[in-house]
Each structure stands twice: as C-alpha cells, then as structure tokens.
Amino acid sequence: MELWEAILTRRSIRKFKSQIIPEELIEKILRAGMQAPSARNKQPWHFVVIRNREMLNKISEVHPYAYMLKEAPLGILICGDTNIETTIEYIVQDCSAATQNMLLAAHGFGLGAVWLGIYPREQRITALKELLQIPNHIIPIAMIAVGYPDEIKSFEDRFNPERIHYEKW
Ligand SMILES: Cc1cc2nc3c(=O)[nH]c(=O)nc-3n(C[C@H](O)[C@H](O)[C@H](O)COP(=O)(O)O)c2cc1C
C-alpha cells in the first residue's frame, strides 16, 4: 500500500477475527515503532507484546475503553523509560510518534488496529504496571490492539482549511 493511501485510509478497527498474526508481521510493527523520530534521538521506548488471552481479557477489564481486547489476538503496550529520557513531555511525544508509526504499519499489512490511551490516566497506568510487572522507572503511555479486521471503515475526509494559518495566525 502506498504511504499516501495508508495515511488517508487508516481508521480505528475495534472488531477482529481470531486469526493469529504471523511473528514476522509483529516484528515489522515493532520495527515501525522503533523507526519513529524522538527528541535528541533518545528512543526512550519499550514495547510489551501481549498475546496471552487471559492477560488481554484482564487488561480489557481495567481499561474502560478497551473492550476490543477481548477479541484481539494481539496487544502491544508502548512504554517510556524515565532513565533514558527524564522529560515526561518528550517521552509522551516520542512514544506517540512510535504508536502512530505502528498503527500505519499494521494498516499497511492489511491488519486493523486501534490506539488505547493510557497516559496520563493514573488508574490505567497503575493497573497496567501491576498486571504486567512493569518496573518503577517505566511509564505505560499507550496501547494498541491489533488483529485481522472484522469490520470495514470508510474514508472520512477531515481536511479543514479553517485550521490552516499561512505565514501568521
Ligand atoms: C491519545 C488517544 C487515545 C485513544 N484512546 C482510545 C481508547 O481508549 N479506546 C478506543 O477505542 N479508541 C481510542 N482512541 C482512538 C480514537 O477514538 C480514534 O482515533 C478517533 O475516534 C478517530 O478515529 P479513527 O482512528 O478511525 O480515525 C484513542 C486515540 C488517541 C489518539
């Protein structure tokens, strides 16, 4: 799929088939995340790959908007390492860039995915840290649910000229 087409047609997919995702596609999605830009090229991210059905179900129970994890064959938690990058605002931006890269890569491979917000919701951060035994210096930032799509989402044109300011506001 062309990059332009992928950017325009990516949508949040929340219904998945049970079909397993091949290892090499999972690695490519992770590679896409790690190719993201980051402040001072610190690459402060870690990724927790979750395929265990019981764990995916448990996460869907502690996150109020993650019901689709009950169906998804794969979840990836994107975390920031405060030992590598001490400025939380940069961690959030770096991990968000990684997350979007991963969503686009998944879409390009014919998979569907959705971004699940974690940071800055304390309850979600604490619950995920506990469930996944994440050390103190690591902050869960976002999660993606991934699978072969079981719904079709159409293109939605969001181009809005009113939000563009040329040369000055
Ligand atoms: C920071 C962030 C947090 C989000 N959290 C959730 C979430 O918890 N659950 C969910 O189903 N979708 C979540 N989304 C997906 C948005 O609802 C979705 O991107 C938006 O409605 C636009 O739709 P689209 O992705 O199909 O273009 C999140 C997106 C972002 C960027």
PDBQT file of the ligand as one rigid body, heavy atoms in Angstrom, charges set to zero:
ROOT
HETATM    1  C1  LIG A 201      -4.470   9.507  22.664  1.00  0.00    +0.000 C 
HETATM    2  C2  LIG A 201      -5.564   8.610  22.105  1.00  0.00    +0.000 A 
HETATM    3  C3  LIG A 201      -6.275   7.801  22.961  1.00  0.00    +0.000 A 
HETATM    4  C4  LIG A 201      -7.271   6.945  22.467  1.00  0.00    +0.000 A 
HETATM    5  N1  LIG A 201      -7.897   6.087  23.309  1.00  0.00    +0.000 NA
HETATM    6  C5  LIG A 201      -8.813   5.223  22.825  1.00  0.00    +0.000 A 
HETATM    7  C6  LIG A 201      -9.386   4.244  23.693  1.00  0.00    +0.000 A 
HETATM    8  O1  LIG A 201      -9.066   4.174  24.875  1.00  0.00    +0.000 OA
HETATM    9  N2  LIG A 201     -10.291   3.376  23.161  1.00  0.00    +0.000 N 
HETATM   10  C7  LIG A 201     -10.653   3.428  21.842  1.00  0.00    +0.000 A 
HETATM   11  O2  LIG A 201     -11.475   2.609  21.438  1.00  0.00    +0.000 OA
HETATM   12  N3  LIG A 201     -10.116   4.341  20.984  1.00  0.00    +0.000 NA
HETATM   13  C8  LIG A 201      -9.199   5.228  21.446  1.00  0.00    +0.000 A 
HETATM   14  N4  LIG A 201      -8.591   6.111  20.598  1.00  0.00    +0.000 N 
HETATM   15  C9  LIG A 201      -8.952   6.117  19.162  1.00  0.00    +0.000 C 
HETATM   16  C10 LIG A 201      -9.801   7.344  18.790  1.00  0.00    +0.000 C 
HETATM   17  O3  LIG A 201     -11.102   7.212  19.323  1.00  0.00    +0.000 OA
HETATM   18  C11 LIG A 201      -9.841   7.461  17.255  1.00  0.00    +0.000 C 
HETATM   19  O4  LIG A 201      -8.548   7.610  16.748  1.00  0.00    +0.000 OA
HETATM   20  C12 LIG A 201     -10.682   8.648  16.783  1.00  0.00    +0.000 C 
HETATM   21  O5  LIG A 201     -12.038   8.456  17.110  1.00  0.00    +0.000 OA
HETATM   22  C13 LIG A 201     -10.573   8.876  15.271  1.00  0.00    +0.000 C 
HETATM   23  O6  LIG A 201     -10.997   7.731  14.563  1.00  0.00    +0.000 OA
HETATM   24  P1  LIG A 201     -10.016   6.927  13.571  1.00  0.00    +0.000 P 
HETATM   25  O7  LIG A 201      -8.855   6.399  14.369  1.00  0.00    +0.000 OA
HETATM   26  O8  LIG A 201     -10.865   5.841  12.983  1.00  0.00    +0.000 OA
HETATM   27  O9  LIG A 201      -9.506   7.869  12.522  1.00  0.00    +0.000 OA
HETATM   28  C14 LIG A 201      -7.592   6.955  21.061  1.00  0.00    +0.000 A 
HETATM   29  C15 LIG A 201      -6.853   7.783  20.219  1.00  0.00    +0.000 A 
HETATM   30  C16 LIG A 201      -5.836   8.583  20.715  1.00  0.00    +0.000 A 
HETATM   31  C17 LIG A 201      -5.005   9.425  19.757  1.00  0.00    +0.000 C 
ENDROOT
TORSDOF 0
